[in-house]
Amino acid sequence: MWLLRFPGRRGLAVRGNIPFTKLCVYTSIGVAAPIPMFSMTCIRNSSRSAQFCAFLLTFSLLVGVLAIAAISAVGQDSPSSSASQNPNQQDVPPEAGGPHGNTGPYAIPKKGEEPPPPPPEKPKKVEGMPDYSIHVDVPLVTVPVMVTTKNGQFIPNLKKENFRVYEDGAPQTITDFKVEEAPITAVMLIEFANTWWPIEYEAIKGSYIFASTLKKDDWVAAISYDMHPDILVDFTQDKNALMAGLNQLRIPGFSETNFFDALYDTIDRLDRVEGHKYIILISTGLDTFSKLTLDKIEKKVKLSHDITIFSVSIGWQVREYCETRGCTTMSHGMASYGMGNIDWLQADNEMQTFAKLTGGRFYQPRFTGDFVDAFKDIGEDIRHQYTISYKPTNPKLDGTYRKLKVDVVAPDGGPLKIQDQKKKEVKYQVIARDGYTAKHTVD
């Protein structure tokens, strides 16, 4: 309520009331005399309006209740009405999968009942035959054999009937025989240490001579060693890459030569390469600092499969020079102190043994021309050889070492005689590995 001052009669000011929020509004500008704020007319009009509002509110509530009831009834009647509108509506079975809505129909393919498989036919029983069978897997043993003259010349044109194979003294039946002239897989194991320069020179010279005899389909790798083996080049058919690897042999490192360790590591790597492999060993054979002993490396050579070692001894000129002047004691650094001529002979024997155990050959060139002839013979031997395969009569997989012996005979079983162009009898030699280690199975 607001109180306003207005001019009246006789200069008097009369206060006027102006209510804004009432149903009946009474305003006055000039009031002659005081009258009541609300008249009876206003009260009567106000009561009528209240009755009308109450009636209107009651009617609205009634209409709302009826509307809610009608909506609920329609929701309950909708499935039946939709079913009556779509007579093809089907209930969704759980086997159909997918959404379970009100749309359909759902077509479930019928599962065809497959007839049961016929029972396996029983084998016909033979009278006198037991109801069990035994299956034994016997490994196939492959033996590369070279037949050469005493001068190293390969003897061709031999047949399967000319060979006899014995395992631990028992004759074996040859199942496969062939003459191979195929690409080779070889590793050059080169001794390159800080020893005497003639030894280093012969090692490099021998490596280049053998590399020059290779053909385009041959796979060759090169490894040098002193205290540790060093892979100069991995297996490659690129002769230029092989020559580039050999060019690294410029400045030697240590004086010690761990021959046994290097040979063991090379054989261990070749065991993971398929096919027949060759190791071209260019070394003095002297071992000064290896962790392995001779019996351990010899056992490793015997356990190797499909590996043939060709040993080429170097340092002959140093040996002859030092035998007369007594300088062999320092040829391989401080570790060779006290070494004499007997140690060189033992080194030759070890290299020869490794070659013999694997069916290879041992060479000991003394002059430059001998190196060329030695590596030429090696190139011919590893490309021209007889390959004999047989299944051993001893099927046990017990991991034992078995001795082998290969003989060459005439077709009638007598001694084979070979003659040259002048009808002179030529002596020959049969080169094959001394034995092999059978596989071992663990129960």
Buried (B, 14 or more C-beta within 10 A) or exposed (E): EEEEEEEBEEEEEBEBBEBEEEEBEBEBEEBEEEEEEBEEEBEEEEEEEEEEEEEEEEEEEEEEEEEEEEEEEEEEEEEEEEEEEEEEBEEBEEEBEEEEEEEEEBEEEEEEEEEEEEEEEEEEEEEEEEEEEEEEEEEEBBBBBBBBBEEBEBBEEBEEEBBBBEBBEEEBEBEEBEEBEBBBBBBBBBBBBBBBEBBBEBBBBBBBBBBEBBEEEBBBBBBBBBBEBBBBBEBBBEBEEBBEBBEEBEEBEBBBBBBBBBBBBBBEBBBEBEEBBBBBBBBBBBBBBBEBEEEEBBBBBBBBBBBBBBBBBBBBBBBEBBEEEEEBEBBBBEBBEEBEEEBBEBBBEBBBBBBBBBBBBBBBBEEEEBBBBBBBBBBBBBBBBBBBBBBBEBEEBEEEEBEBBBEBEEEEEEEBEBEEEEEEEBEBEBBBBBBBBBEEEEE
